[in-house]
Amino acid sequence: MFLLLPFDSLVVNLLGISITVLFTLLLVFIIVPAIFGVSFGIRKVYMKTLLKIFQWATLRIERGAKEKNHPLYKPYVNGIIAKEPTSLEEEIKEIRRSGSGKALDTPEFELSDIFYFCRKGIETIMDDEVTKRFSAEELESWNLLSRTNYNFQYISLRLTVLWGLGVLIRYCFLLPLRIALAFTGISLLVTGTTVVGYLPNGRCKDFLSKHVHLMCYRICVRALTAIITYHDRENRPQNGGICVANHTSPIDVIILASDGYYAMVGQIHGGLMGVIQRAMVKACPHVWFERSEVKDRHLVARRLTEHVQDKSKLPILIFPEGTCINNTSVMMFKKGSFEIGATVYPVAIKYDPQFGDAFWNSSKYGMVTYLLRMMTSWAIVCSVWYLPPMTRQPEEDAVQFANRVKSAIARQGGLVDLLWDGGLKREKVKDAFKEEQQKLYSKMIVGSHEDRSRS
């Protein structure tokens, strides 16, 4: 028994040295650079190396599939049905012209009109442009994650060994490292904001609060091995304004907050999230609502208006879609944020799915499962564009202003601009959408009120 003591002592010493070296590396290469907002470029080298590996793996899959006569699955990026941007009236005119040889000269019902609605219904079932926005974005190449490509199957021993090696790296090295960094960032955020909260209001408190928030968010970003490219930083949101962005993932918050200082808006939670919220609000004027207050639109609008009217307060960060969309499109913006009358600072966020899927399908995965998937991905790579500030025009209502901002974000981020409400993820189509189509067809058949009065 005593003969094992020297060996046990050696193991303990080696373990202690390993832990010391690990934390020293974390401190020198991750935490300290995060504090000062600098990077050694290690993540970019890591990203370039992964791209070369992905390219080789994809080519090997395609070659192996050809050798074994296996069909390759190719995702339909732009949909499986070609659609032209035409109106209801134009399409029905075309159907009538091809069927009876006459145009729509007189406003009257024809039996052939039914084919238009039948075709539209079948197209919607076959190629639903709403439902597919709430599933993971499909990849044309393979990134060594079996959950991201339908073509993954046994091709060769080398490819299988490479995939197994990737599993070991992601789960045995990257995952523990990222959990340690996330724990460090959250702990520093709670501790730092709590300490700063006891300081008297003034420039010193504001300065310390800003840098504590930035430091902790940057550590959390590194916990995801996030590689972020920020464009047009001269357009970053200013105090007294509202920052609005498309929404793909809960990490959108730390992606933006690691480059700017924002006041968050949200519902008060319990548990760990509640601890973080209570600590943050001590150091910075965030806007938290009780569960019962969230449903009171007038109360929410009043609180937000009071915040933006004080030009010394931080810009509010809001995601007007109200739910996460799968990084391919932007869906309807809720008009509440655009009724306040404040300057709006649009931001477009676009993730690169080659390294990991950032989309959170909340109806399929819980938060813990989602975070596990994120932390076992290779990296999170994204681009952020700060667009020029926008204000509501005199002739615009809140809905038109929201649509104008949404279109600008979609155009800059290369996303599809959709009019559908993201709430369709959990709810049925509102009767207003159905009635709108009925009114369009009715107007085409019976004419407008002015046409009827002339007749």
C-alpha positions as MATLAB code, in Angstrom:
seq = 'MFLLLPFDSLVVNLLGISITVLFTLLLVFIIVPAIFGVSFGIRKVYMKTLLKIFQWATLRIERGAKEKNHPLYKPYVNGIIAKEPTSLEEEIKEIRRSGSGKALDTPEFELSDIFYFCRKGIETIMDDEVTKRFSAEELESWNLLSRTNYNFQYISLRLTVLWGLGVLIRYCFLLPLRIALAFTGISLLVTGTTVVGYLPNGRCKDFLSKHVHLMCYRICVRALTAIITYHDRENRPQNGGICVANHTSPIDVIILASDGYYAMVGQIHGGLMGVIQRAMVKACPHVWFERSEVKDRHLVARRLTEHVQDKSKLPILIFPEGTCINNTSVMMFKKGSFEIGATVYPVAIKYDPQFGDAFWNSSKYGMVTYLLRMMTSWAIVCSVWYLPPMTRQPEEDAVQFANRVKSAIARQGGLVDLLWDGGLKREKVKDAFKEEQQKLYSKMIVGSHEDRSRS';
ca = [
       0.000    0.000    0.000;
       2.745    2.448    0.932;
       4.585    1.598   -2.269;
       1.802    3.325   -4.229;
       2.170    6.623   -2.411;
       5.027    7.967   -4.571;
       3.033    7.117   -7.691;
      -0.088    8.799   -6.284;
       1.984   11.833   -5.414;
       3.357   11.965   -8.952;
      -0.158   11.790  -10.447;
      -1.367   14.583   -8.144;
       1.632   16.734   -9.067;
       1.114   16.160  -12.793;
      -2.582   16.949  -12.454;
      -1.798   20.132  -10.549;
       0.766   21.206  -13.145;
      -1.699   20.474  -15.988;
      -4.440   22.555  -14.367;
      -1.995   25.404  -13.685;
      -0.752   25.370  -17.284;
      -4.355   25.276  -18.588;
      -5.476   28.265  -16.538;
      -2.283   30.165  -17.431;
      -2.984   29.607  -21.129;
      -6.604   30.683  -20.650;
      -5.496   33.819  -18.843;
      -2.753   34.782  -21.297;
      -4.375   33.881  -24.623;
      -8.103   34.377  -23.971;
      -9.078   36.309  -20.838;
      -6.443   39.073  -20.987;
      -6.973   39.715  -24.748;
     -10.735   39.799  -24.062;
     -10.225   42.458  -21.378;
      -8.367   44.727  -23.811;
     -10.421   43.782  -26.872;
      -7.499   42.405  -28.878;
      -6.862   39.118  -30.662;
      -3.745   37.138  -31.497;
      -5.331   35.788  -34.678;
      -5.419   32.187  -33.423;
      -9.139   31.815  -34.193;
      -8.680   32.954  -37.803;
      -5.900   30.417  -38.367;
      -8.170   27.791  -36.804;
     -10.997   28.806  -39.168;
      -8.817   28.641  -42.287;
      -7.537   25.201  -41.272;
     -11.087   23.944  -40.795;
     -12.131   25.262  -44.209;
      -9.400   23.250  -45.911;
     -10.418   20.117  -44.002;
     -14.107   20.638  -44.874;
     -13.247   21.114  -48.536;
     -11.246   17.872  -48.624;
     -13.996   15.938  -46.779;
     -16.700   17.200  -49.152;
     -14.677   16.294  -52.241;
     -13.980   12.854  -50.756;
     -17.713   12.282  -50.150;
     -18.601   13.302  -53.708;
     -15.885   11.092  -55.185;
     -16.865    8.138  -53.009;
     -20.531    8.560  -53.899;
     -19.713    8.499  -57.612;
     -17.595    5.370  -57.169;
     -20.462    3.566  -55.387;
     -23.215    5.098  -57.553;
     -24.859    6.748  -54.536;
     -27.050    9.770  -55.341;
     -25.917   12.984  -53.670;
     -28.480   15.075  -51.804;
     -28.458   18.703  -52.913;
     -30.514   21.136  -50.829;
     -32.844   23.545  -52.571;
     -31.446   26.832  -51.362;
     -33.980   29.020  -53.168;
     -36.973   26.694  -52.886;
     -38.192   23.805  -54.985;
     -40.711   25.848  -56.985;
     -39.725   28.768  -59.219;
     -41.903   31.761  -58.372;
     -42.182   35.054  -60.196;
     -43.139   38.221  -58.265;
     -46.541   38.763  -59.909;
     -49.856   39.982  -58.513;
     -53.100   38.067  -58.100;
     -54.762   40.040  -60.908;
     -51.898   39.457  -63.360;
     -51.845   35.702  -62.759;
     -55.622   35.320  -63.129;
     -55.472   37.364  -66.343;
     -52.852   34.968  -67.689;
     -54.979   31.927  -66.771;
     -58.033   33.384  -68.476;
     -56.015   34.386  -71.535;
     -54.511   30.909  -71.947;
     -57.842   29.178  -71.309;
     -60.371   31.254  -73.238;
     -58.136   33.409  -75.403;
     -59.537   36.627  -73.960;
     -58.163   39.075  -71.413;
     -59.876   40.388  -68.330;
     -62.028   42.974  -70.123;
     -65.048   42.825  -67.855;
     -64.950   42.318  -64.069;
     -66.792   39.051  -63.665;
     -66.221   35.627  -62.161;
     -64.957   32.794  -64.339;
     -64.665   29.156  -63.335;
     -61.022   29.068  -64.427;
     -60.168   31.458  -61.575;
     -60.399   28.487  -59.220;
     -57.216   27.044  -60.748;
     -55.209   30.012  -59.476;
     -56.193   29.364  -55.854;
     -55.729   25.596  -56.235;
     -52.227   26.090  -57.625;
     -51.310   28.554  -54.879;
     -52.552   26.150  -52.239;
     -50.559   23.229  -53.613;
     -47.427   25.411  -53.949;
     -47.748   26.473  -50.333;
     -48.035   22.874  -49.158;
     -45.102   21.684  -51.292;
     -42.824   24.660  -50.701;
     -43.951   26.383  -47.502;
     -41.836   29.528  -47.242;
     -42.816   30.025  -43.595;
     -42.387   26.610  -41.966;
     -38.964   25.990  -43.521;
     -37.693   29.188  -41.834;
     -37.934   27.351  -38.506;
     -35.707   24.398  -39.384;
     -31.916   24.247  -39.569;
     -30.335   25.786  -42.654;
     -29.154   23.055  -45.025;
     -25.536   22.848  -46.159;
     -24.178   21.881  -49.561;
     -20.844   20.829  -48.032;
     -19.972   18.678  -45.021;
     -18.368   20.178  -41.926;
     -17.655   16.879  -40.115;
     -20.808   17.281  -38.008;
     -23.095   14.343  -38.765;
     -26.145   16.456  -37.950;
     -25.454   18.930  -40.776;
     -25.407   16.869  -43.956;
     -27.688   14.206  -45.415;
     -24.806   12.708  -47.394;
     -22.924   11.514  -44.314;
     -22.324    7.777  -44.552;
     -19.357    5.417  -44.613;
     -17.179    6.344  -47.586;
     -13.649    5.485  -46.524;
     -11.618    4.602  -43.442;
      -9.696    7.887  -43.533;
     -12.860    9.958  -43.610;
     -14.400    7.990  -40.739;
     -11.223    8.318  -38.654;
     -11.180   12.070  -39.350;
     -14.814   12.372  -38.206;
     -14.044   10.365  -35.026;
     -11.030   12.548  -34.310;
     -13.277   15.594  -34.685;
     -15.727   14.170  -32.132;
     -12.894   13.694  -29.630;
     -11.586   17.230  -30.170;
     -15.019   18.826  -29.871;
     -16.254   16.899  -26.831;
     -13.041   16.177  -24.915;
     -11.085   19.400  -25.516;
     -13.265   22.229  -26.845;
     -16.341   21.521  -24.695;
     -14.531   21.601  -21.277;
     -12.559   24.664  -22.379;
     -15.686   26.500  -23.481;
     -17.606   25.603  -20.325;
     -14.710   26.972  -18.239;
     -14.698   30.209  -20.255;
     -18.479   30.601  -20.065;
     -18.389   30.048  -16.293;
     -15.579   32.618  -16.000;
     -17.427   35.197  -18.095;
     -20.747   34.811  -16.255;
     -19.066   34.838  -12.822;
     -17.125   38.004  -13.652;
     -20.289   39.632  -15.030;
     -22.272   38.957  -11.848;
     -19.409   39.921   -9.534;
     -18.278   42.959  -11.531;
     -21.717   44.501  -12.054;
     -22.630   43.905   -8.398;
     -19.500   45.725   -7.201;
     -19.940   48.567   -9.702;
     -23.575   48.886   -8.637;
     -22.513   50.086   -5.181;
     -20.605   53.041   -6.631;
     -22.302   56.472   -6.738;
     -23.769   57.516  -10.076;
     -21.325   59.398  -12.239;
     -18.726   59.111  -14.973;
     -16.586   56.672  -13.019;
     -19.492   54.255  -12.548;
     -20.509   54.524  -16.200;
     -16.928   53.926  -17.360;
     -16.438   50.880  -15.148;
     -19.879   49.460  -15.988;
     -19.212   49.751  -19.721;
     -15.854   48.005  -19.557;
     -17.061   45.277  -17.185;
     -19.906   44.462  -19.573;
     -17.633   44.503  -22.640;
     -14.974   42.360  -20.956;
     -17.436   39.707  -19.806;
     -19.310   39.532  -23.113;
     -16.016   39.167  -24.984;
     -15.044   36.259  -22.734;
     -18.436   34.646  -23.406;
     -17.923   35.159  -27.153;
     -14.610   33.335  -26.903;
     -16.407   30.558  -25.037;
     -18.153   29.837  -28.369;
     -14.981   30.337  -30.425;
     -16.906   33.098  -32.171;
     -15.213   34.815  -35.092;
     -17.103   38.043  -35.759;
     -16.525   40.591  -38.501;
     -18.008   44.028  -37.808;
     -18.684   46.366  -40.737;
     -19.335   50.141  -40.811;
     -18.632   50.721  -37.131;
     -19.154   54.456  -37.606;
     -22.904   53.658  -37.674;
     -22.945   52.016  -34.236;
     -26.028   52.901  -32.136;
     -25.867   56.063  -30.049;
     -27.464   56.987  -26.723;
     -31.161   57.758  -26.805;
     -31.827   55.486  -29.779;
     -33.112   51.977  -30.473;
     -30.964   49.255  -32.016;
     -33.024   46.697  -33.958;
     -31.615   43.525  -35.511;
     -32.764   40.294  -37.122;
     -32.936   37.402  -34.674;
     -31.347   33.985  -35.195;
     -30.131   32.940  -31.768;
     -30.038   33.987  -28.096;
     -26.328   34.638  -28.611;
     -27.235   37.574  -30.887;
     -27.157   39.571  -27.663;
     -23.545   38.803  -26.780;
     -22.498   39.089  -30.448;
     -23.636   42.723  -30.455;
     -22.835   43.532  -26.817;
     -19.205   42.451  -27.245;
     -18.756   45.434  -29.595;
     -21.111   47.980  -28.036;
     -22.810   49.025  -24.819;
     -26.575   48.487  -24.743;
     -29.520   48.585  -22.410;
     -31.295   45.241  -22.596;
     -35.066   44.788  -22.677;
     -36.744   41.639  -21.457;
     -38.863   39.764  -18.985;
     -37.649   39.131  -15.444;
     -36.627   35.505  -14.929;
     -35.839   33.330  -11.959;
     -32.876   31.067  -11.304;
     -29.450   31.846  -12.736;
     -30.861   34.236  -15.343;
     -32.602   36.186  -12.582;
     -29.335   36.493  -10.634;
     -27.595   37.848  -13.738;
     -30.417   40.319  -14.444;
     -30.467   41.682  -10.888;
     -26.692   42.140  -10.927;
     -26.681   43.843  -14.346;
     -29.421   46.336  -13.511;
     -27.403   47.584  -10.525;
     -24.646   48.830  -12.817;
     -26.659   49.815  -15.896;
     -30.259   51.005  -16.517;
     -31.603   47.918  -18.275;
     -35.371   47.661  -18.813;
     -36.794   44.520  -17.184;
     -40.523   43.737  -17.051;
     -42.538   41.491  -14.783;
     -44.426   38.674  -16.514;
     -47.752   40.488  -16.027;
     -46.344   43.747  -17.429;
     -45.123   42.251  -20.706;
     -48.703   41.854  -21.970;
     -49.492   45.514  -21.250;
     -48.464   47.199  -24.515;
     -49.099   50.714  -23.217;
     -46.932   50.166  -20.139;
     -44.104   48.708  -22.248;
     -44.323   51.599  -24.725;
     -44.278   54.155  -21.909;
     -41.222   52.607  -20.235;
     -39.336   52.472  -23.538;
     -40.340   56.055  -24.415;
     -39.116   57.335  -21.061;
     -35.807   55.548  -21.613;
     -35.080   56.883  -25.125;
     -36.119   60.428  -24.209;
     -33.178   60.570  -21.813;
     -30.272   61.100  -24.204;
     -27.786   60.138  -21.510;
     -29.126   56.566  -21.383;
     -27.801   53.713  -23.484;
     -29.428   52.631  -26.758;
     -32.020   49.902  -26.294;
     -31.359   46.565  -28.004;
     -34.526   44.986  -29.444;
     -35.247   42.069  -31.782;
     -38.608   43.032  -33.368;
     -39.271   39.614  -34.948;
     -40.012   38.260  -31.475;
     -38.674   34.781  -32.302;
     -35.608   33.121  -33.824;
     -35.497   32.639  -37.618;
     -33.083   30.207  -39.273;
     -30.538   32.665  -40.728;
     -32.079   32.629  -44.217;
     -34.693   35.378  -43.951;
     -36.194   38.254  -41.990;
     -39.836   38.000  -40.972;
     -42.359   40.625  -39.898;
     -41.183   43.237  -37.390;
     -43.586   44.019  -34.552;
     -44.562   47.675  -34.802;
     -44.226   48.525  -31.087;
     -40.554   49.507  -31.313;
     -41.300   51.859  -34.215;
     -44.174   53.773  -32.592;
     -41.948   55.450  -30.024;
     -40.528   58.056  -32.388;
     -36.860   57.469  -31.536;
     -33.978   57.159  -33.984;
     -33.634   53.539  -35.105;
     -30.220   51.984  -35.711;
     -30.660   48.871  -37.909;
     -28.180   46.001  -37.610;
     -27.939   42.967  -39.907;
     -26.486   39.712  -38.537;
     -25.575   36.838  -40.860;
     -24.056   33.578  -39.584;
     -21.848   31.245  -41.612;
     -23.377   27.768  -41.083;
     -20.257   25.936  -42.296;
     -18.762   25.881  -38.790;
     -21.900   25.469  -36.691;
     -25.615   26.169  -36.835;
     -26.476   29.125  -34.587;
     -30.253   28.883  -35.107;
     -32.258   28.023  -32.003;
     -35.322   25.937  -32.804;
     -37.013   26.520  -29.446;
     -39.921   24.223  -30.313;
     -37.488   21.311  -30.757;
     -34.592   21.957  -28.349;
     -34.477   23.299  -24.813;
     -31.909   25.902  -23.817;
     -29.504   23.372  -22.266;
     -29.584   21.108  -25.343;
     -29.147   24.105  -27.625;
     -26.125   25.388  -25.696;
     -24.594   21.904  -25.778;
     -24.991   21.805  -29.562;
     -23.427   25.270  -29.831;
     -20.480   24.410  -27.596;
     -19.793   21.183  -29.482;
     -19.761   22.918  -32.860;
     -16.480   23.895  -34.449;
     -17.023   27.631  -34.140;
     -19.563   30.411  -34.549;
     -18.681   32.635  -37.497;
     -20.786   35.648  -38.397;
     -20.783   39.096  -39.973;
     -22.431   42.161  -38.448;
     -23.348   45.244  -40.472;
     -24.230   48.555  -38.788;
     -26.608   50.391  -41.106;
     -27.085   54.188  -41.160;
     -29.651   55.453  -38.624;
     -33.238   55.736  -39.814;
     -36.115   57.926  -38.623;
     -39.827   57.726  -39.251;
     -40.986   59.915  -42.146;
     -43.986   62.254  -41.693;
     -46.154   60.263  -44.129;
     -45.242   56.862  -42.651;
     -47.131   54.907  -40.039;
     -45.353   52.534  -37.650;
     -45.968   49.460  -39.853;
     -44.530   51.114  -42.969;
     -41.503   52.314  -41.014;
     -40.937   48.827  -39.594;
     -41.146   47.300  -43.084;
     -38.654   49.850  -44.447;
     -36.155   49.033  -41.704;
     -36.712   45.297  -42.201;
     -36.108   45.567  -45.936;
     -32.843   47.429  -45.348;
     -31.627   44.729  -42.930;
     -32.615   41.903  -45.301;
     -30.928   43.587  -48.265;
     -27.666   44.178  -46.391;
     -27.526   40.705  -44.832;
     -28.452   38.863  -48.038;
     -31.613   37.527  -46.382;
     -35.087   36.882  -47.815;
     -37.543   39.637  -46.886;
     -40.829   37.999  -45.784;
     -44.068   39.666  -44.719;
     -45.173   36.723  -42.553;
     -45.373   37.002  -38.777;
     -42.822   34.886  -36.922;
     -45.611   34.028  -34.487;
     -46.801   31.470  -37.073;
     -44.113   29.255  -35.560;
     -46.625   28.431  -32.818;
     -49.925   29.949  -33.969;
     -52.345   29.613  -36.868;
     -52.578   32.128  -39.690;
     -54.568   35.163  -38.632;
     -57.915   35.731  -40.296;
     -56.653   39.153  -41.455;
     -54.256   37.462  -43.925;
     -57.086   35.383  -45.405;
     -59.417   38.378  -45.576;
     -56.753   40.407  -47.389;
     -56.616   37.870  -50.239;
     -60.414   37.706  -50.347;
     -60.600   41.500  -50.604;
     -58.072   41.565  -53.459;
     -60.075   39.055  -55.479;
     -63.377   40.734  -54.614;
     -62.022   44.093  -55.711;
     -60.877   42.602  -59.009;
     -64.312   41.045  -59.647;
     -66.696   43.794  -58.535;
     -64.315   46.728  -58.966;
     -63.573   49.503  -56.539;
     -66.185   51.789  -55.006;
     -65.310   54.514  -57.522;
     -65.780   52.112  -60.465;
     -69.214   51.082  -59.223;
     -70.299   54.695  -58.657;
     -69.326   55.634  -62.236;
     -71.340   52.720  -63.647;
];
